[in-house]
Structures are given as C-alpha cells and as structure tokens.
C-alpha cells in the first residue's frame, strides 16, 4: 500500500509521521508533499530518508491508496481532483469539505460507517474541538438523546499551528527578560492571558470556530441537537480542554455516565475530585485518548449533566483521527 501526506512540514503533517510509525501502519511506500518552500526537505520515516515533493497537478498520486492532507482549505479544494483522480481516498484535515453533503465527516468512535459512502473519494476530518467532544458525547447519546449542549472550550496554542506554539514559548521568554512580547499569530499576547476569539466573527456574534462545533456535531451524530459554544484560546502549549453541559430527554445519573464513559472506545475516565484527579492538558499532551472528569449533575437543570474533557489537539484532534479512519477502511476491506 502506498500512502501520501500533503502538508508534511506543518505541525499536523509531522504528527502524521509520528502516528503512522507508532501504530505500525501497513504501508509499503510513503510520499511526502509540500509547497515550493518545503519541497526538497528531507524527513525520516522508519529509518528511511524521504524527500518532500512539490505538490503539483500531475500524476504523482497514481497508485496511492490513501492521501492524508493538511495544507489548508484552499489547497485541499484546488488539488482534490488531482489527488483522487486515480482512486486514492483523500482524508482531509482542513475545513474545505466538512459541511459538504456529499462528503462524510467522520470520527471513528462515533460514526465510522459513514466513511464507506464517499462518492467523491474524500473523507473530511472534523474540527479538533468537535472531535474530542463527540467522542465523549457518543456513550451518553446511547443512554438518552441529547437535546442541547453548551460548551466552553479552552484551546491551546497548538490549534493555531507550530509557529503559534513557538510564539507562546517566545512570549514567556521575552516577558521574563522584561522585553516586549512578540504578537503575530494571535489577536493579542497569549502568555498570561486568555483570548475569547478563535477564527473570524460572524454576523450572529459567534465565531466561525464556534459555529463549526454546532454544525459538525449535528452532522457527525446525525442529530438535531442544539449546540452553543464559546471558544477561548488559553496559554497551554498543547491539548484542548472543554467544559460541557448537556440536556438529555431523561436524566442521566453520574453513575450511569461514568459507567458509559468507562466502557466507551477512545475514552479514559479521570474523576476523583477528593484526590485532585481530573484531566489536564499538561498531562494529556501526546496521548491518544480523550480524557473525561468532573462528571456531575447540572444543578441548573433536572435533565442536565456536566463534565470536563481534554484531548491532544494535534493527535486525536487531527492526525490520529485521520489515521484511525484509514485503519477502519482497511479493516472493512474498503481499500
């Protein structure tokens, strides 16, 4: 099996290489693609040196089975035809196709079977904050239909890419030296600050990131659930956190929720407040699962439940989810 990574020089592209190696993904050959700036760069994979090719409209994707793409929505839209023309399945990490009705939007723990119906040869990887939330919501939906979700996210610098992570580190170093911090990747200084603004603001007062959580959750879960999100950038380096409140058709007890979370695929329960045990991004970074804790009844609503979840944005929120989709297709003999 021959696979390709488009956008290999970025944070998610590099994570693809690590995840594929960690999971011993079954590939005979891997092709790496990037922009004209990154073309010629060399990366190691399984002891071999691979040179990055410039992404072009040509026959480079002939005989490729799976292409993992993470080079931005514009690139994905422009090159989708080139990538899929010889039958490659394109698993796209951008926002380009997520809400296209003809493109499945997949989180394997939630709706893996949707990946089988892909008339354009494309599968969309959801937004990182949506992925970790729906992994946690799936076992609760199985108990009682979720009617309403309120969520506040606490999103790390990694969500804005490798350069943003470097900027946060640099800001702390500059402030420690009493220097003016560099502000480039965010609207304001992120170090020692939180910014209630991720992506652009829309006419309804929500940001595009917040509306992604509304629209993508409904599509992934095949649900009429109402979702209201407030997305906040926080000075954590890697791994997003979310405070989630749900309203269900019938009450779900804390004991039911914990039992469901414990049995669910891709979830780890860390919930012992008496011992100060709860998920935190510092300890979740670079781990595969989504972690849940602070599980409690919502005292403001009889059918309400509240919990806290944390997941690695670059890993489960991007590269790992895409690789799991590919693994599912292989398991189901779809490739």
N, C-alpha and C positions, 0 to 999 in steps of 0.2 A: 504494500500500500504506500502510495506517495502522497504526502501532505504538504501544505504550504502555509506560511504565516506572512500576512501582509501587514506592514507597520511594525516590524520586529524591533526597531530601535526604541520604541516607546516603552513606558512602564508596563503596560499590559502585554505588549509583544515579548518583552523579556520574561514576564511571568508565564507566558505560554511555553517558552522553552523549559523553564523550571518544572512546570506542572507535567508536561509531557514526559520529561525524564523521571520525575518522581513516581509517576503512575505506570511507567514502562509501557507507554502507549505503543500499539503494534504498527510501526511504520518502517518501511524499507529505505525510504529516502525522504528528506525534508528540504523544501525550497524556501528561501527567505527573500522577502521583497520589501523595498522601502522607496523613499523619494530619491531624487537625484543627489540630495545631500548625504544620505546614508548609504547609497549604492557604493559597493567596494569595501564596506566594513566587513569584518570577519567575526563570527561568533562560534563558540564551541558547543557541540551537542553530541553527547555520548562518545566523547573522545575524538570527534572529527571536527575539523575546521570548515565552516561553511561561509561562503562569500555572499553578501547581500546583492541581489539583482535590483535594478531599477524597474519599478512597476510600469509596464507599457501595454499598449493594445497590440498584442501579438499572440503567438501560440505557446507561451510559456506554461500555461495551465493544462496543456494536453496531458492526459494520463494522471492528473491529480485527482484523488478521491475526495479529499476534504481541504477546504481553504478556510483558515481562521483569519478573519480580517478585523483590524483595529487601527484604522488610519484616518478616522473621521468620516462623518456622514457624506460630505461632498465626494470624497474618494470612493466610498462604497457605491454610491449612486452611479458615478461615472464608469467604474470598472466592473460592475456586477455582471454585465453581459459577457465581457472578456473572461472573467473568472469562471463562469458557469457554462460557457458555450460548448465545452466538451464533456459535460456531465458531472463536474465537480460540485459537491454540496458546499455552499458558502455559508459559514456560520459567522454572522456579522455582529460585532460588538458595538457598533455605532447606533445612533438614533434613526438612521435613514429609513428603515423598513418596519420599525416596531409596530406602528399602528396601521400598516397596510393590511387590508383584509385578506389578501392572498398570501401573506407571509406569516407562518406560525411564530409565535412569541413564546419561548419555552424555558421553563425551569424544571429540570428532570424530576425532582422530588414531587412536583405538583401536577404537571401536565405533559409528561414525556411523550405520550402517544400523539400529541399534536405535531410532533416533528416528522411523522410519517406522511403527512399531507403537505407537500411543498411544491406546488405547480411551477414555481419559478426557480426551483433549485436553491432557494435561500431560506435560512432559518435565522430569526433575529434573537440576539441575546438581550434580555431586558436591562433596564437601568439598575445600577448596583443597589441602590436603596430599596427598590422594589423587590429584587431577588431575595434579599435576606428576610424581608417582611413576609412574603408569601410562603416561604419555607416554614416559617413559624405559624402562619395562619392555616395552612392546609389541614393539620390534625384537628384543629378547633372547628373548622368548617364541617368536618366529618361528624362532629357531635351535634352541632346545631348551626343552621345557616347564619352567617354573619351579615347583619343588615347595615351596619355602619361602622366606620373606622375613623378615628382621629389619631394622627401620628405626628410626633415632633422628632426630627432627625438631628443628629449631632455628627456631622460628616467631616472626616479627616481631610488633611491636605492632599492625600493620595488621590482623592476623587478628581483633582484638577491636574494630575499627571506628575511625572518625575521632577519637572522643573519647579512645580509648586511645592513639593516636598523639600527640595533643596532650598527654596526661598524661605520656608519656615525655619529651617535649621540656621540659615544665614541670618535671619532676623534676630533670633535669640543670641547668636554670637555678637552681632552688631550692638544690640541693646546692652549686653554685658560689658562691652567696651565703651559705652556711652556714646555710640555713634548713631546717626540717623538710619533707621532700618530701611532696607530696600523694599519698595512696594511695586510689584509688577503683575503678578499672577492673580491677585485678588483686588477687590474694590478698596480695601483698607488693609492696614497692618493686621496680620493674623496672630502673631505672637502676643500672648497676654490679652487676647481679645476673642470675641465671637462675632460672626457676621451673619445676620438673618437674611441672607441673599445668596442663592445659588442659581446660576443661569439668569436669563433675562426676565423682567417683569412683563406680565400680560395685562390685557385690558381689565380682567376681573380682579386684579390685585394680587393674584397668585403668581409665583414664578413658574417658568417652564418646567423646572425640576419637580415642583410640587404637583403640577398637572400630569407629569409623567406617572407619578405614583398613583394618581386617581385612575387614569386611563389604562395603564398597563396592568394594574391589579385586576381590574374588571375583565380584561381580555384573557389574562393567564388563567384566572379562576373560573372563567365562563359564568360570571356572576353579575347581578345588578347592584352589588354593594356600593354604598356611597363612601367615598374616601376624601377626607380633608387633611392636608399635610402642611406643616410648616418646616421648611428645610433650612438648617443652620450650619454654617461652616465653623468648626472648632479647631483649636490648635493642637489636635492629636496628629501624629505623623501618618498612621496607617490603621485602618479598620474603622468602620462606621458604627454608630450606636443609634438606637431608636427607642423612644418611649411610645408605646402603642396602647390605645384604648379601643376596645371593640364592644359593640352591642349585638347580641345574638337573639334569635327567636325565642329561645328558652334560656333560663340561667345555666351557666356552666360553673360548677364548683371549682375551687382551687385544686382539690384533689383530682377531679376529672381532668383538668387542664394539665397538671403535672404528669399524670399517667399517660395522657395522649402525647405530650411532648417527649416523654422518655422513650416511647415506642417508635417515634417518628424517624424517618430516614433523614439524615443530614443535620440533626439537632442534638445539642448537648445541654442538659439542664444543670445550671449552677444557681441554686436557690436555697441558701441557708443564711438569712439575714443575721441571725443570732451569732453566727461565726464570721460575719462580714464576708460571706461568699456570694458573689454576684459577678456577672460578666463585665470585663473592662477591656477597652481597646489595647491597652499596653500588653495584655497577656494573650489576646486573641489574634493579634497580628501574625500572619504567616501560617495560621491553622486553617484546615479545610471546613469544619462545620460552622453552622450558625449557633450561637450560644444564647440561651434564654434564662432569665432570672427575674427577681422582684415580681413574682406572679401573685396577684392578689385581686380580690373583688373590687370593682369600681363602686365606691360608696356613694357616687352621684347618680347611679342608675341600677335598678334591680336586675337587669339583664346584662350588666356590664362586667367586663374583665379587663385587667390592666397587666401589662408585662413589659419587660425591658429586653431588647435583643441586640447582640453585637456580632458583626461579621467582617471578615477581611475584605475590603472593597476591591482590591486588585485580584485577590484569589477567587473566593466564591462569588464575589460581585462582578467578576469579569472572566478571567481566563479559565478558572476551574469549571465554572458553569458551562462554558462553551465546550470544553473537553469532555465533560460528562454527557453532553448532548451527543457528541461524536461516539462515545463509548456505547451509548444506548442504541444508536443506529447500527453499530457493528454487532451488538448483541442480538438485535432484532433482524439481522441479515438484510439491512436496508442499504448496505453499501457493497 
